[in-house]
Amino acid sequence: MAYALQSVTIRTNNTPDGMRKITEIWQDVTSGKLPILFDSEHNFQTGISPVSCYSNYAADENGDYDLSILGVMPDFFSQMEDKVCQGLYKKYDITLPGATLETCTQKAWETVWNEQANAKINRAFTQDFESSVPAKYTKDQQPHCYLYIAVKQEG
């Protein structure tokens, strides 16, 4: 009997050891070892996109947090766009022509941290989402990183 997971979660942080853990879990997902994109019999799950969810922050980006890798359906992205329109999230769409996906993703997070340091965004540290898309899967053949960062509500 084949099965697939909807998500997998680790507790980590932004230290070098934490980044190693994140790389390892992503390798397990993309290889099919953890059946999110593929079922337990290594059949690709059509329509599923991998998305990182950052939650359960100890404090901010400098402390521990939960990283969940979710298998989402296409409607996830339209739901997130609705939340952006409602002012619940700020969306970042970063692409770096000729760069690696890792470099593009790092640049996206650096943009968030820079805006946070300069008080251009007031992060809620509830649930943030990341969808990093390799160049081979994009229309312009460039890597893209989409971040949906939860913002604090006024009042």
C-alpha positions as CSV (number, residue, x, y, z in Angstrom):
1,M,0.0,0.0,0.0
2,A,1.4,3.4,-1.0
3,Y,1.3,6.4,1.3
4,A,2.3,10.0,1.2
5,L,3.0,12.5,3.9
6,Q,1.4,15.9,4.0
7,S,4.3,17.5,5.9
8,V,7.4,16.8,7.9
9,T,8.7,19.1,10.7
10,I,12.1,19.7,12.4
11,R,13.2,22.1,15.2
12,T,16.1,24.1,13.9
13,N,17.7,27.6,13.8
14,N,19.9,29.7,11.5
15,T,23.2,28.5,12.8
16,P,25.5,26.5,10.5
17,D,24.3,23.3,12.1
18,G,20.7,24.4,11.7
19,M,21.3,25.1,8.0
20,R,22.9,21.6,7.6
21,K,19.7,20.1,9.1
22,I,17.6,22.1,6.7
23,T,19.6,21.0,3.7
24,E,19.4,17.3,4.8
25,I,15.6,17.3,5.3
26,W,15.2,19.0,1.9
27,Q,17.4,16.3,0.3
28,D,15.2,13.6,1.9
29,V,12.1,15.2,0.5
30,T,13.4,15.8,-3.0
31,S,14.9,12.3,-3.2
32,G,11.7,10.7,-2.1
33,K,13.1,9.3,1.1
34,L,10.4,11.3,2.9
35,P,7.2,10.7,0.8
36,I,5.8,14.2,0.3
37,L,6.5,14.9,-3.4
38,F,6.5,11.1,-4.1
39,D,4.5,8.5,-2.4
40,S,6.1,5.6,-0.6
41,E,6.4,3.7,-3.8
42,H,8.3,6.6,-5.4
43,N,5.4,7.7,-7.7
44,F,5.4,11.5,-8.2
45,Q,2.4,13.2,-6.6
46,T,0.9,15.3,-9.4
47,G,-0.1,18.8,-8.5
48,I,1.9,18.9,-5.2
49,S,4.3,21.8,-4.6
50,P,6.8,21.8,-1.8
51,V,6.6,24.8,0.6
52,S,8.6,25.6,3.7
53,C,6.6,26.8,6.7
54,Y,8.5,28.5,9.5
55,S,6.6,28.7,12.8
56,N,6.7,28.3,16.6
57,Y,9.5,30.9,16.8
58,A,11.3,31.0,20.2
59,A,11.7,34.7,19.6
60,D,12.8,35.9,16.2
61,E,15.0,34.7,13.3
62,N,17.9,34.4,15.8
63,G,16.4,31.7,17.9
64,D,14.9,28.2,17.3
65,Y,11.9,27.6,15.2
66,D,10.0,24.8,13.5
67,L,10.5,24.2,9.9
68,S,7.8,22.2,8.2
69,I,8.0,21.1,4.6
70,L,4.5,20.9,3.3
71,G,3.1,19.3,0.2
72,V,0.5,21.9,-1.0
73,M,-2.0,22.1,-3.8
74,P,-2.1,25.0,-6.3
75,D,-4.9,26.8,-4.3
76,F,-2.4,27.4,-1.5
77,F,-0.8,30.2,-3.5
78,S,-4.1,31.9,-4.3
79,Q,-5.0,31.7,-0.6
80,M,-1.7,33.3,0.3
81,E,-2.3,36.1,-2.3
82,D,-5.6,36.8,-0.6
83,K,-3.8,37.1,2.8
84,V,-1.4,39.5,1.2
85,C,-4.3,41.6,-0.1
86,Q,-5.8,41.6,3.4
87,G,-2.5,42.9,4.8
88,L,-1.8,39.8,6.8
89,Y,1.4,38.9,4.9
90,K,4.0,40.7,2.8
91,K,5.1,39.0,-0.3
92,Y,8.6,38.9,-1.6
93,D,9.3,37.7,-5.1
94,I,13.1,37.5,-5.6
95,T,14.9,36.3,-8.7
96,L,18.6,36.5,-9.5
97,P,19.4,35.8,-13.2
98,G,22.2,33.3,-13.4
99,A,22.3,32.6,-9.7
100,T,21.8,29.3,-7.9
101,L,18.5,28.6,-6.1
102,E,20.4,28.7,-2.8
103,T,21.8,32.2,-3.6
104,C,18.4,33.4,-4.7
105,T,16.8,32.1,-1.5
106,Q,19.5,33.7,0.7
107,K,19.0,37.0,-1.1
108,A,15.3,36.8,-0.4
109,W,15.8,36.3,3.3
110,E,18.5,39.0,3.5
111,T,15.9,41.4,2.0
112,V,13.4,40.5,4.7
113,W,16.1,40.9,7.5
114,N,17.2,44.2,6.0
115,E,13.7,45.6,5.9
116,Q,13.1,44.3,9.4
117,A,16.3,46.0,10.7
118,N,15.2,49.3,9.0
119,A,11.6,49.1,10.4
120,K,10.1,48.7,6.9
121,I,8.3,45.5,8.0
122,N,7.0,44.5,11.4
123,R,7.1,40.8,11.5
124,A,4.6,38.8,13.5
125,F,6.8,35.7,13.8
126,T,3.7,33.4,13.6
127,Q,3.9,31.5,10.3
128,D,6.0,32.4,7.4
129,F,6.1,30.5,4.1
130,E,8.8,30.0,1.4
131,S,8.5,28.6,-2.1
132,S,11.9,28.4,-3.8
133,V,11.6,27.3,-7.4
134,P,14.5,26.0,-9.4
135,A,15.2,27.7,-12.8
136,K,14.2,24.5,-14.8
137,Y,10.6,24.9,-13.5
138,T,10.1,28.6,-14.3
139,K,8.9,30.3,-17.4
140,D,12.0,32.6,-17.5
141,Q,14.5,29.8,-16.7
142,Q,15.7,31.8,-13.6
143,P,15.5,30.7,-10.0
144,H,12.7,32.3,-8.0
145,C,12.1,32.6,-4.2
146,Y,8.7,33.6,-3.0
147,L,8.4,34.5,0.7
148,Y,5.1,35.2,2.5
149,I,6.1,36.9,5.7
150,A,3.4,37.4,8.4
151,V,3.1,41.0,9.6
152,K,1.8,42.4,12.9
153,Q,-1.6,43.9,12.7
154,E,-2.1,47.4,14.0
155,G,-4.4,48.0,16.9
